[in-house]
């Protein structure tokens, strides 16, 4: 929710009756009050983990505020679906707004592809949960970029006030995707699950010839 906040928690190890362990995030206040932070299935508290430098290991997590119906205040892939699914007529002013958003370098545009979340978001490249690296929080995903390229190609071939802008954006985005994926394949020998928002480097699972193989369709302009 929009009124939530980020909080650093101490990594604490808990155990069950079988000796199996899990690591959780515990608030400093709870530990200082000697309140057991462990969940029901791992009820035995063991110890906080060290950071290897004489301190306690901490991880940042998001604490949700009051849940309520609200507009999403983050720009990202969810903002692009009217274009991705081509539900907007070529003359729609909303199409022009989405094209401007895509090309905004302060938000989702990069030299490697469209980012999954805007640089202006407080969630940009922040962990999903303690110990869980960012996933759809900035990284470049090829399936969504493929849908964007396909939609731009379609609008570039339809008469309307946004035809020229669609054509220019199509050519730029297509070139960026091809160049970066080829560069990373040449560097590592792999197609990757996703690509880093700031460097374009491949990351996560590899080899990943699932949706990342869509780059071949983009190269051949087969949509």
N, C-alpha and C positions, 0 to 999 in steps of 0.2 A: 504494500500500500504506500501511497505517496508520503504519509506522515511517519514512516518507519525510520530507522537509523542504523548506522554501522557501529559495531561494538567489538572490541578485542576481548577474547576469552582465553583463559589458560587451558592448554591441552592436558586432559586428565585421563588416566587409564583406569578402566573398570573391568571386573571379571565376573564370570558366572560360576555355578557349582562344578562345571566340567573343566574349569581352568582356562576357558576361552576368554579372550580379551577384546575390548574395543576402546578406541580413543574418542573422547567427547570434548566439547568446549564447555568449560565451567567458568562462571563469573568469579572474580577475585573476592567479591563481597560474600558469596556463598561459602567459599573455602575458608575465609577468615572467620566466619561464624560456625565453622565445622559442620555445615549441613551437607549431607551426602548428596553429591550431584549426579550419581549414577542412575541410569534407567532401570525399570523393573526387572528386565531380563538379564541384566548384568549388574546386580545390586551391590556386589562387593567392591568398595573403593580401594584402589591400590596406591597410586601416587601420581603427582603431576610430572610431566616430562620436562627435561631440561633442554635448553637451546644450544648446548655445547659450548657456551661461553660464560658459564657461571650463573646464568639467569634461567627463567622459566620460559618454555616454548609457548608462544601465543599465536593465535590465528584469528583473523577478522571474519565476523559473520554479520548478516543483516537481521535485525530484529524488526519484525513486522509490527506496524501500528494497527490502529483500528481498521478492520476490513469494511470497505464500503464500495458501492458502485461509483466509478469515476472514469473520466477519460484518461487514456494512457498518455503520460507526459513525456515519454521517451520516443525519439525518432530511431527508426531502424527498419528491418525487413517488414515488420507488421505495417509500417506506413506505406509500403509500396504495393500492396496486394491489388488495389484497383488497377494499377498499371500491369503488374505481373500476370493477372488473369484477363487482361484486355477487356474489362467491363466498361471502360470509359469510352465514349464516342470521341473521334479525332478532334472535334471542336470544343471539347470540354475544357473550361478554365482550370479544373482540378488536375487535368493532365499536365498542364503547364506548371502548376505548383509542384507536382511530383518530380518533374524533370529538373526543376531548380533545386529541389532537395537532393536528388541524386548527385548533381554536379557540385554541391556545396562542400568544399574541402575542409570546412570546420565541422562537418557532420559525418556523412557516410561515404564521401568520395575518397578514393586512394588511387595510387598508381598501379595497384595490384588487383583491384576489383572493388565491388561495393561492400562496405563493412556491414556486419550484422547489427551493430548498435552504434549510435552516434557518439562521436568524441565528446559531445557536450553532456552526455548522460553521467550521472554519478555512479552508475553501474559499469561504465566502460572499463573493460579489462580487469574487473575485480572478480575475485573468486566467487563461484556460485554458493559455496558453503565452505566452512573451514576445511582446508586440505583438498578442496575440489576446485581445480583450476578453471578459469573462465571458459565457457563453451560457446554459447550464442551471444556473447557480450563483447563483440568487436571483431572476432575472427571472420575471415572471408570464406564463404561457403559456395562451392561451385553450382549446386542445384538451383539456388536462388539467383545467382548471377546468370545462369543459363536462361531462366525464365525472364530475367530482365533484358538480356540480349535479344531473345526471341520477340518479346513485346516491342522493344525499340525498333527492331527490324520491320515488324508489322506496321507500326505507326509511321515509320519513315517512308512507307510505300502507300500511304493513304493521304489524300488531299485534306488539308486543314491547316490551321494557324500554327500548329506545332510540328509540322512535317520536317522542316529544315532542322529544328533543334533536336528532334528525334534521330535524324540521320547523323548529325554530328556526334551526338552522345553515343549512338550505336557504334560508330567507327572507333571512338576513343576507348570505350569499355571493352569492345572485342579485342582491340590491340593490346590493352593492358593485361587482360586475362591470358591471352596466348603467350605474350612475352614472359610473364611471370611464371606460369606453369612450365613452360619450356625451360626457362632458366633454372628452376628448382629441380626439374627432372635431370637436366644435364649435370647439375651440381651433386645430386644425391642418388640418382638412378631410380627414383620413385615418384609416383603420383601420390599425393597426400590427402588425408581426410579434409583438412582445412588449411588455411594459410594465414600467417600472422598479420594483424592489422597494421603494424608499423614497419615491418621489414619485408613482408611478403614471403617469408620463409615457410616451407611446409612444416606442419606439426600434427600431433596426434597420430592416428593409425596410419600405417604404411606397410606394404604397398596397398594402395586404395584405388583400385580400378573400377569402383562402383560408379557413383555419380561424377567423380572427377574425370572419368573418361568422356563425359559430355563435351570436354574441350575439343574433341575430334569433330563433333557436330558443329561447334562454333567455328572451327577452322574451315570446315567445308561449307559453312552457311546452310546447313541442312536442319531446318527447324520444324 
